[in-house]
Amino acid sequence: MAIIIQTDNPDLLLDKIYEAIDTRKADKWVRTDDGRLTYGTLLWKNEAFFKPQIWVDENQLRFGLIKRKDRKHITTQLYTIFHSKLIEMLLSHFDGYFKEVTATAKRAEPDVF
């Protein structure tokens, strides 16, 4: 259930995402102190997190879904909201920085749940 982004410069894309979140241009997303992202609406904030990883050899920026520690499972509804909102943000603000974005339906690196 990872998001995989094909990009020529994954470091730059991640920096741009962080900058947009920090300056509130990518509204509704929040960055934690350790660099993880959570959807910041009252209903969904801190329900799950995306952990970014840069895969240099593959020219990829990946976001792995991480469940909240007290959760047993990631529900389909939670997965759907988080993935669709992150992809929406990417397409709305960063379409010039990547070639392709994929959301996996099964667990993939770097998911943690």
KAMOZI-V749522 format. One record per pair of residues at least 24 apart in sequence whose C-alpha atoms are under 6 Angstrom apart, sorted by the first residue. I is the first residue (numbers start at 1). J is the second residue. Records with the same first field share a line. If there is no record, write none. Layout:
I->J / J
//
This chain:
1->104 / 105 / 106 / 107 / 108
2->63 / 64 / 103 / 104 / 108
3->62 / 63 / 102 / 103
4->62 / 101 / 102
5->60 / 61 / 100 / 101
6->59 / 60 / 98 / 99 / 100
7->59 / 60 / 98 / 99
8->59
10->60 / 61
64->110 / 111
65->111
66->112 / 113
67->113
//
